[in-house]
Structure formats: C-alpha cells, structure tokens
Amino acid sequence: MRVEILAVGTELLLGQIANTNARWMSESLAAIGADVLHHQVVGDNLDRIVEAMRLSAGRADVVIVTGGLGPTQDDITRDALAVVMGAPMVRHAELEDLLREKFRSFGRREMPGSNLRQADVPVGARYLTPSRGTAPGLVADLAGATRIYAVPGVPEEMVEMMEGTILPELASESAAVVRSRVLRCAGIGESALAERVDDLFTASANPTIAFLASSGEVKVRITAKAATAEAAERLIEPVVDEVRRRLGDVVFTTNDETLEAAIVRLLTGAGMTLACAESITGGGVGARITSVPGASEVFVGSGVVYGNEAKAGVLGVSRETLEGPGPVSEACALEMAAGARRVFGSDLGLSLTGAAGPESHGGAPPGVIWIALDGDDVTHARGFQVPGERDRVRRWAEQAALDLVRRHLEGMPLPASDRSI
C-alpha cells in the first residue's frame, strides 16, 4: 500500500511551525505495513492544493491530507477536494447540529456563521465526526482507486481520526506488518559506526538498517516487513544480535530508550543515588534525568555552579585549582564531582565543566570539556574537545557525562581523555 502525506498550511512553508504531524503519521503508518513514499507541503492556495492532491493521487494508493479544515477563509482543503472529485458541495444538517451543540458545550450560545462551512461535504465523500474539535474529517474514493483522507491539522484532532478510523481501515487492507527495533549508541560517530556494520547495511533488504545521528548519539533502526508481527520480530532479532555484537559497549539500549532513562534504570537496579555539579551545561543533565519517571528515587540533586565563586563556595573547589589549572581542567572536574557527592550525600557525584564557546574560557579553547565521576569505587575524569556551535558542545558534554555513569554502572571500561588538553 503506497501512501502519501500532504500537509496544508502556509505557516509550515514559512517555518513558523514544525510539521510534526507528518512524522507521527509516518511512524504509525509504517507500523501497519503501509509504505509512505512521499511527503508534500503546500500553502493555503486553492490551485496549488488541487495540483498537489492530483499529483499525490496519481502516484499513491492512499493520500492523507492534514490541515485546512477550519472555519476561516484560508481553510480551503474541503474546497480543493471538491474540485479534485469534480463534485458540488452539500451542507449536512446533522453536522450543522453537531457544530451548534459543540459551541453550546463550550459555553457559547451563538456559533459564528463561518463555522457552518465545516458542515459542507463534497457530494460522494463521507465525513468523520470529530470528538475533540469542530472540524469533521473527509474521505473520498476517486475513480482511479485512490482514496483521499482529509483530517484536521491540530495534532490531537489528527491523532483522534487516525487512530479511530484511518489506521484501522488501512490495517484491515494491508497485507504486511512492519516492525522496527532501535539501538541507541553513545560515544561513537555515525561514520565510524557505519563502517562496523557496512556489509549488513548493503546486503540486507528485509530487514533494512538505517542510521540517524545527533549530537553525541547515533540511532540504528532495524526494520522488517512480514505477514505477522511475530514473523517480523523473528527477522529482526538475529540482526539486532549481530549489530550489538559488532558495536559492543557503545550500545546503551536495544529498545529505543533515552540515555537518561537508562541511567535511572541502572541506578535503580544498583540501589544507588547520583548527584551532579554542572557548569558548562547549566543544569541540563539534571533536567534530563528528572524528566524520567522514578528519577526521584535515585537522583538527589544538581548544583549549577557556573562561576568560580560558586565552584569554590558551594562545592569547595580549591583556589589553587581555580587559579592554577583553571576551571576547565581535570583537577577542577574531579573536585566538583567529589564536592557534589559530599554536598548532596549521594553514592555517585558527576561533574561537567568546559568552554562552550564561541570564546575561550578559563584558559581553555572553545569546545574543551571535562567530565568526572566520583564514588567509593571510582574516581575518573575524561577530557575531550568538540567542534561546532555552543549548543552542540553542550549536548556532547551531557551525552558523554551520562554515558560515563552508564559505563560505570554496567561495569564497562571508562573512556580516557581523547587527547592531551
């Protein structure tokens, strides 16, 4: 089943909002075995929407249009669908009654007259009744056997119609099921990772292997298509095992788990607590850990010690260190980690300090990072340098620090400094 997603909205073309609908829809459609082959985005222009719909209908079995079903003058998806169908519009009394009742439930006696446009349906199309918003969805089967679904652009309203109607309908017509497993890796670049599994990538058509890189992390997605979910999983499992064997300890999960979630899981399993001392990341590591359910059982706290006075006054970093090696140094990172552990009374203390850029800091050039871990059975620091913009440097620092904790808790070798800094 070939599917195309068409998003309507000038705001998408202007970059004012991100097209998150397309991502969610693609993931959901892949899970039922549908092949999403194209994405389109078009502005609020009748002729261009009609052109985009016709292009989609000419190369897909199913077209799903999001957006343009509201009550205002620029909401013209229903008008474009009528043009493509070559059908007049008819107003449905039952939809008009539904809209008036919704406005009464909103505590408003009068409904703006413009909302009546949402009760208009092209002749020959069926409508999907909304539960959340006021915009009905539309479904039309074209002469060439292509089906067009039109759903609201508001994400929760789109999800309601996708989950309530569209996905079940398409799943019942699909001959295949698609399943994916995602391995997430830290401490390795995309090109280095790809070299280790290159023959698997090029030789396998089902399952397929794909890579997605971000700062400090690479995802490996293994996807299989089969008649049943169980058969797809059987195809995936040996490939997952082989990829994990080749990548070794850079893999921190085979279940698409975030690094912070892995840390909370490992700390919980070990019955240990963690505290942080953050300079370069300004509390970013603490924020990520506390976003995970159950973090309160293992995460004690985080000290944001951005300036030298805070490092000395809060954590007890020595003046000799701050004025000698400096705030971006192995000695400072180690004293910060020990100070965090002492101040918060935790089993482990984790520290991050560095020069995020674009200027140098504490005598260190931009991109230099030091992280350290302190505990009863560990005292370890690692220094490295990351090229790029400020946000990228900070993200790499977070990933490397969390991965340091992960490796310690899993009993793996801890990485040394990448070079003399």
C-alpha positions in Angstrom: 0.0 0.0 0.0 1.6 3.2 -1.2 0.7 6.2 1.0 1.5 9.9 0.6 1.1 12.6 3.3 0.1 16.1 2.1 0.3 18.9 4.7 -1.6 22.1 4.0 -0.6 25.4 5.6 1.4 28.5 4.6 2.7 28.6 8.2 4.5 25.3 7.5 6.3 26.7 4.4 7.3 29.8 6.4 8.8 27.7 9.1 6.5 29.2 11.8 5.6 25.7 13.0 7.2 22.3 12.5 5.4 19.6 10.6 5.3 17.2 13.5 2.1 15.6 12.1 3.9 14.0 9.2 6.4 12.3 11.5 3.8 10.9 13.8 1.7 9.7 10.8 4.6 8.1 9.0 5.6 6.1 12.1 2.0 5.0 12.7 1.5 4.0 9.1 4.8 2.1 9.0 3.6 0.1 12.0 0.7 -1.3 10.0 2.7 -2.1 6.9 1.9 0.9 4.8 4.7 2.4 2.7 4.9 6.1 3.0 6.7 7.1 -0.2 6.3 10.9 -0.3 5.6 14.0 1.9 4.3 17.2 0.4 3.7 20.6 2.0 1.6 23.2 0.2 0.4 26.7 1.2 -3.2 28.0 1.6 -3.8 28.4 -2.1 -6.7 26.6 -3.9 -5.0 26.0 -7.2 -1.8 24.7 -5.6 -3.7 22.4 -3.2 -5.6 20.9 -6.1 -2.4 20.4 -8.0 -0.7 18.8 -5.0 -3.7 16.5 -4.4 -3.8 15.4 -8.1 0.0 14.7 -8.0 -0.4 12.6 -4.8 -3.4 10.8 -6.2 -1.5 9.9 -9.3 1.3 8.1 -7.5 -0.3 6.7 -4.3 -3.0 4.3 -3.3 -3.9 6.5 -0.2 -3.4 10.2 0.3 -3.7 11.7 3.8 -4.2 15.5 3.9 -3.7 17.4 7.1 -4.8 20.9 7.7 -7.1 23.4 6.1 -10.4 22.1 7.5 -11.1 25.1 9.9 -13.8 27.7 9.5 -11.8 30.7 8.2 -11.3 31.9 4.6 -7.9 30.3 4.2 -9.2 26.8 5.2 -9.8 25.5 1.7 -8.9 21.8 1.8 -12.6 20.8 1.5 -12.9 23.1 -1.5 -9.8 21.6 -3.1 -11.1 18.1 -2.5 -14.4 19.0 -4.2 -12.5 20.3 -7.2 -10.4 17.1 -7.5 -13.6 15.0 -7.2 -15.5 17.2 -9.7 -18.3 17.3 -7.2 -20.5 20.1 -5.8 -20.6 20.8 -2.1 -23.6 20.0 0.0 -24.4 21.1 3.6 -25.2 18.3 6.0 -27.9 19.2 8.6 -26.6 16.7 11.1 -23.1 18.2 11.0 -24.6 21.7 11.5 -26.5 20.4 14.5 -23.3 18.8 15.8 -21.4 22.1 15.5 -24.1 24.1 17.3 -24.1 21.6 20.1 -20.3 21.8 20.4 -20.5 25.5 20.8 -23.2 25.2 23.5 -20.9 22.7 25.3 -18.1 25.4 25.1 -20.4 27.7 27.0 -21.2 29.9 23.9 -24.8 30.5 22.9 -24.1 31.7 19.4 -21.8 30.0 16.8 -20.1 32.2 14.3 -21.6 31.8 10.9 -18.2 31.0 9.4 -18.3 27.6 11.2 -21.1 26.5 9.1 -18.6 25.9 6.3 -17.4 22.9 8.3 -20.7 21.2 7.7 -20.1 21.3 3.9 -19.1 17.9 2.4 -18.4 17.2 -1.3 -21.1 15.0 -2.9 -19.8 11.4 -2.9 -17.5 11.9 0.1 -18.1 10.7 3.6 -17.3 12.6 6.8 -15.5 11.6 10.0 -17.3 13.0 13.1 -14.9 14.9 15.4 -14.9 14.4 19.2 -12.3 16.9 20.1 -12.5 19.9 17.8 -15.1 21.2 15.4 -13.6 20.1 12.1 -15.1 16.9 10.5 -12.7 14.8 8.6 -13.4 13.8 5.0 -12.9 10.6 3.0 -13.2 10.3 -0.8 -12.6 7.4 -3.1 -11.5 8.6 -6.5 -12.2 6.9 -9.8 -8.6 5.7 -10.2 -9.0 3.7 -6.9 -7.0 6.2 -4.9 -8.5 7.2 -1.5 -8.1 10.6 -0.1 -8.5 11.2 3.7 -8.5 14.8 4.9 -8.0 15.4 8.6 -7.5 18.5 10.8 -4.1 19.9 11.3 -4.4 20.3 15.0 -2.3 17.4 16.3 -4.7 15.9 18.9 -7.6 16.1 16.4 -5.5 14.5 13.7 -4.4 11.7 16.1 -8.1 11.1 17.1 -9.1 10.5 13.5 -6.0 8.5 12.5 -6.4 6.1 15.5 -10.2 6.0 15.4 -10.7 5.4 11.7 -7.9 5.7 9.3 -5.3 3.3 10.8 -7.9 0.6 11.5 -9.3 0.9 8.0 -5.8 0.7 6.3 -4.6 -2.1 8.6 -7.5 -4.2 7.6 -6.5 -3.8 3.9 -2.7 -4.2 4.4 -1.1 -7.5 3.6 2.0 -6.8 5.7 3.1 -5.8 9.1 6.2 -3.6 9.8 8.2 -3.7 13.0 11.3 -1.8 14.0 13.9 -2.0 16.7 16.1 0.9 17.6 19.5 0.5 19.1 20.9 3.7 20.5 24.7 4.3 20.8 26.8 6.9 22.6 30.5 7.7 22.2 30.8 7.0 18.5 30.3 9.0 15.4 28.0 8.0 12.6 30.7 7.2 10.0 32.7 5.1 12.4 29.6 3.2 13.4 28.5 2.6 9.8 31.9 1.1 8.9 31.4 -1.6 11.5 28.1 -2.8 10.0 28.5 -1.7 6.4 28.1 -5.2 4.9 24.9 -5.7 6.9 23.6 -2.4 5.6 24.3 -3.2 2.0 23.4 -6.9 1.9 20.0 -6.9 3.7 16.8 -5.9 2.0 14.5 -7.3 4.7 15.3 -6.3 7.5 16.7 -2.9 6.4 19.2 -0.9 8.5 19.2 2.9 8.8 21.2 5.4 10.8 20.1 8.6 12.5 22.8 10.7 14.0 22.5 13.6 16.6 25.0 15.3 18.9 26.7 12.6 20.9 24.4 9.8 19.8 23.6 7.5 16.8 20.5 5.5 16.4 20.5 2.3 14.4 17.0 1.4 13.2 16.4 -2.2 12.0 13.0 -2.6 10.2 11.4 -5.8 8.9 8.2 -6.5 7.0 6.3 -9.7 7.3 2.8 -11.2 7.3 2.6 -11.0 11.1 4.2 -9.1 13.9 5.8 -12.3 15.2 7.3 -13.1 11.9 8.7 -9.6 11.6 10.3 -9.8 15.0 11.9 -13.2 14.1 13.5 -11.5 11.1 14.8 -8.6 13.3 16.2 -10.5 16.2 19.3 -12.0 14.7 20.2 -8.7 13.0 19.9 -6.9 16.3 22.2 -9.5 18.0 24.8 -9.2 15.2 24.8 -5.4 15.3 25.1 -5.3 19.0 28.0 -7.8 18.9 29.9 -5.6 16.4 29.2 -2.3 18.2 29.9 -3.6 21.7 29.7 -1.3 24.6 28.7 1.8 22.6 25.2 0.4 22.5 23.3 1.6 25.6 19.8 0.2 24.7 18.1 -2.0 22.1 14.7 -0.7 23.0 14.9 3.0 21.9 15.4 4.1 25.5 16.9 7.5 26.1 20.3 7.7 27.8 18.8 9.4 30.9 16.2 6.7 31.1 18.9 4.1 31.0 20.7 5.9 33.8 17.6 5.9 36.1 17.0 2.2 35.3 20.6 1.3 36.1 20.8 3.4 39.3 17.5 1.8 40.5 18.8 -1.7 39.8 22.0 -0.9 41.7 20.3 0.8 44.6 22.5 3.8 44.2 22.0 7.6 44.1 23.5 10.3 41.9 24.1 14.0 42.3 25.5 16.4 39.7 27.7 19.5 39.6 27.2 21.4 36.3 29.0 24.3 34.9 29.0 24.2 31.1 25.6 22.6 30.9 23.8 24.9 33.4 21.6 22.2 34.8 20.9 20.3 31.5 21.9 16.9 32.8 19.7 17.3 35.9 16.8 18.4 33.8 17.1 15.4 31.6 17.3 12.9 34.5 14.4 14.4 36.3 12.2 14.1 33.1 12.3 10.3 33.7 9.6 8.8 35.8 11.1 7.3 39.0 14.1 9.7 39.0 13.2 11.0 42.5 14.3 7.6 43.9 17.8 7.8 42.6 18.6 11.4 41.7 19.4 13.6 44.8 20.1 17.0 43.2 22.2 19.1 40.9 24.3 22.2 41.7 24.6 24.7 38.9 28.0 26.2 39.6 28.6 28.4 36.6 31.1 30.9 38.1 34.3 30.3 40.0 32.9 31.7 43.3 30.1 29.1 43.1 32.5 26.3 42.4 34.5 27.3 45.5 31.7 28.3 47.8 29.2 25.6 47.1 31.4 22.6 46.2 34.7 23.5 47.9 36.8 23.6 44.7 40.2 24.9 45.9 41.6 28.3 45.0 44.8 26.6 44.0 42.9 24.6 41.3 40.8 27.6 40.1 43.8 29.8 39.8 46.3 27.1 38.6 44.9 24.5 36.2 41.7 26.6 36.0 38.0 26.0 36.0 38.2 23.9 32.8 40.6 21.2 33.9 40.9 17.6 35.1 41.6 18.8 38.6 38.5 21.1 38.7 36.2 18.4 37.3 37.4 15.9 39.9 36.9 18.3 42.8 33.5 19.3 41.5 32.4 15.6 41.4 33.7 15.0 44.9 32.0 18.2 46.1 28.6 17.2 44.6 28.8 13.8 46.2 29.7 15.4 49.6 27.1 18.2 49.5 24.2 16.0 48.4 25.2 12.9 50.2 24.9 10.7 47.2 26.7 7.5 46.2 28.0 9.0 43.0 29.0 12.5 42.0 29.0 13.6 38.4 30.6 16.9 37.2 30.7 18.8 33.9 32.9 21.8 33.1 34.1 23.3 29.9 34.3 26.1 27.4 31.1 26.0 25.3 32.3 28.8 23.0 32.4 30.8 20.9 35.1 32.4 23.1 37.6 30.7 25.3 37.0 30.2 29.0 39.3 29.8 31.9 42.3 29.4 29.6 40.7 26.6 27.6 39.8 27.0 23.9 36.2 26.7 22.7 34.8 23.1 22.7 37.1 21.7 25.5 35.1 19.7 28.0 36.0 17.9 31.2 33.7 15.4 33.0 34.3 13.4 36.1 32.7 10.7 38.2 33.4 10.2 41.9 32.3 7.3 44.2 33.5 4.7 46.7 35.0 2.6 43.9 35.5 5.2 41.1 37.4 8.4 40.7 37.7 9.1 37.0 37.9 12.2 34.7 37.8 12.5 31.0 38.7 15.4 28.8 37.9 15.9 25.1 37.2 18.6 22.6 34.1 19.1 20.4 34.0 21.3 17.3 30.9 23.2 16.5 28.3 25.6 17.8 27.6 26.2 21.5 24.5 24.1 21.7 26.3 21.2 20.0 29.2 21.4 22.5 26.8 21.4 25.5 24.8 18.4 24.1 28.0 16.4 23.6 29.0 17.2 27.2 25.7 15.9 28.5 25.8 12.8 26.5 29.4 12.0 27.5 28.7 12.6 31.2 25.6 10.4 31.2 27.5 7.7 29.3 30.3 7.8 31.8 27.8 7.0 34.5 26.2 4.3 32.4 29.5 2.6 31.7 30.4 2.6 35.4 27.1 1.1 36.4 27.4 -1.6 33.7 31.0 -2.5 34.8 32.5 -1.4 31.4 35.9 0.2 30.9 35.7 4.0 31.3 37.0 6.1 28.4 40.2 8.1 28.9 40.8 11.6 27.6 40.7 11.8 23.8 44.0 13.7 23.8 46.2 15.9 26.0 44.3 19.0 26.8 
